[in-house]
């Protein structure tokens, strides 16, 4: 059975002056849902098939093969900003999300949410596979 689950990604202190967007499909970009001095947040839905042994994340925001789905958070030229030296994509794996978390999100109408750093160790936008993120269930 498939369920539309609301997701939220918070980008903590992104690099000033560098665009950040969530990738939808192969070339569409999602604008931030909110912008503050400390970060950006993106809200969107992912269809999740809960049948079978493992969750199956579906739809335009879920990238990659079935057994290793992720969400891309793009920066610089990948985020549609042409006048920048930055061209990066961060991969946020969905594979640590549990069936229990999805069921709670379904039952309570909650978000599945994570926070990622906006700046990497090299001082540029976070890129590659982001380690140490934790998905949690939060109220709307």
Buried (B, 14 or more C-beta within 10 A) or exposed (E): EEBEBBBBBBBBEBBEEBBBBBBBEEEEBBEBBEEEEEBBBBBBBBBBBBEEEEBBBBBBBBBBEEEEBBBBBBBBBBBEBEEBEBBBBBBBBBEEBEEEBBEBBBEEEBBBBBBBBBBBEEEBBBBEEBEEBEBEBEEE
